[in-house]
Amino acid sequence: MEVFLILLGALFSVLNPIGTVPIFVSLTQDFTKKERSNLSLRTAINVFIILIISFFIGQYVLTFFGITIPALRIAGGIIIASSGFSLLNGKFSKNRGINKKVEEDISTRNAIALTPLAMPMLAGPGSISLLIAFHQEHDATFEVFMSSLSILVVSIVIFFILRSAHYLAKILGASGIVAVSRIIGFLTISIGIQYIITAVTDIFVKN
């Protein structure tokens, strides 16, 4: 259960579905309620597929390219911390890799469940590196099962948050969303720094 809760909290902080709410709302202004619900479901499914593949296949990619776990932790820590700083400053669109031209283009299309919603807005480099490193540290059968369950639960949470995005935007307002995202941003920075500290400590201990 501890593995489940740790990964669930870490994933939720790094993915930050709350920070995606204003962007989702802006992209689906002209959508019907049913279309928004379908889009939310497809996005959640895409996020689950991306994360579960990263969790199980990522370590083999590392082996193929000869990348060590400490190197992955440092790189992932920098990416995660950088995402956290962007959230802390309220730079949601910039943090998610969407510029003005792309926003104008995707707003006229319905096929946005994969790009940019699932990737890179939600399942980005930070969450992928987090999962690869986590699998290396928790590879027992029960731990793998609980980790997979965490990925499933966070994907379900994403579905409900996106499905309720327009209601959340009205309830929280712009200032409320910024406040929540900044809190999540602070936690995300802490996760990134902890990854870097762990990697540096491992390097010195082994040497």
N, C-alpha and C positions, 0 to 999 in steps of 0.2 A: 504493500500500500504506500510505503514511503517513496518508492521509485515512481509510482503513479502520480503522487501529489507534487513531487519535485519537478518532474518533466512537464506536468500540466501547467504549473505556475510559470515555469520558464518559457514554455511555448506561448502561453497567453500573453506574457509580457513582450516577447520578441515579435510575435505576429501583430499584436495590438489591433484587434478588430474594431475597438471603439474609435481609434484614430482614423479608420477607414470610412466611418459613417458619413461624414460630410462629403467625401469624394463620391461615395456610392449614391448619396442623395442627388448630387449635382449631375451624375451620369444617367440617372433614371427618372428625371423630372417628368418626362413625357410617357413613361411606362404605366401600364395599368397595374392594379394590385396583384393580379395573377401573374403578369410578366415579371414583376419584381420578386415574387415568391419563387418562381421558376429559376430566375437568374441567381437568387440567393442559394438555392439548392445546387445548381450546377457549379457555382463558385466553391461551395463547401466540399463537394465531391472532388473537384479538381485539386483543392488544397490538400485533401486527404491523400489522394493518389501521389502528388508531388512529395509530400512529407514521408509517406510510408516507403516509397521507392528510395528516397534519400537515406532513410534509416537502415534499410536492408542492403542496398547496393553501394552506398557511398564509400564504405570501407574498402571495397574492391577497386574503386576508382583511385583511392589513395595509394593502394599497393601498386597499381599499374604505373602511376606517375612517380612513385618513390617518395611520397609526402609523409612525413612523420606526424604523429599525433600532437606533439608540442607545437610544431609549425602550424598545424590546423587550428589548434586552440588559440594561438596568438593572432592568426589571421581572422578567425571567427570572432575573437574577442574585440578586435579593432572594429570590425564591421558592426557587431552588435552594439558596442559603445557609441559608434558614430550614429547609428540609428537612434539610440537613446538620446543623444545630444540634439538631434533633429526634432524629436518628439518634445523634448524639454523646451525647445525654442518655438514650438508650434509650427514647424515647417513640414506639414504633412505631405503636400504634393511633391516637394523637392525630395523629401525622404523616400518617397515611394517611386521615384524615377519617372515621373510624368511631367512633361513640359507642356506649354500652352498649345503648341501645334498638335501634339498627340491627343490632348483633351478635346480639342475641336473635332478631331477625326473620329475618335471612338464614341463621341456623343451621338453620332448619326448611325451607329451600328448597334446591333443587338448581341453580336458575338463577342462579348467582353468578359465572359465568365472565366476564361483562361487567362487572357492578357487584356487589360492589365490587372484585373481584380485578383485572380488567384496568384499570379506571378507577374510583376514583382511586388505588388502592393501588400500581399499577405505572406505567401511563402517565398521569401527572398533568400539571399546568401546567408544572412544571419541565422535563420531557422534551420537551413540545410546543414551548415557547419555545426550547429548546436546538436543536431540529431546524430550526425556522423560520430562526433566525439563522445556523445552519450552512449551510443551503441558499443563503442570500444570499452567503456568502463562498466557497462551493465549488459553482459552477453549471456548470462544464465537464462535458461528456458523461461522460468517464471518472470524474470525481469524483462525479457523481451516481450512477453505477453502483456505485462502491465504497461510497458512503454507504448506498445501498439494500441492498447486501450486508451491511453492518454491522448494519442494522436486522433483517435476516433472521437473522443469526447470533445476535444478542442475544435474539431471540424464541425461537430453538431452545434456547439456554442456559436461558432461563426455563422452558421446558417440562421439561427434564431436572432442574432444581433443584426445581420444584414436584412433579414426579413422585417425586422422592426425598426430599421434605420430611420425611416421618415418620422416615426413616432418618437424615437429617441432624440432626433434632432429638434423636434418641437418641445419635448420635455426638458432636455438638458440645455438647449440653446447653444449658440456658438461658444460662449464663455464656459459653459459646463463641460462641453466636449474637450475644449482646450485644457481645462483644469484636470480632468481625468487622464487625458493623454500625457500631460506633464508628469503626473504621479507615476504612470506606467513607464514613462521615459526615464525617470530616476531609477526605477527598479531595473530597467533594461541596461542602463549604464553600469550598474552594480554587477549584473550578470556578466557583462563583457569584461570588466576589470578583473573579476574573479577568475575568468577563463585565462586571462593573461598571467595572473599571479600563479595559478596552478601550473601553467606551462613552464614558466621561468623556474619555479621551484623544482619541477621534475628534471629540468636540464641540469641544474646545479647538483641535485642529489645523485643523478646517474654519473655525473662527472666527478 
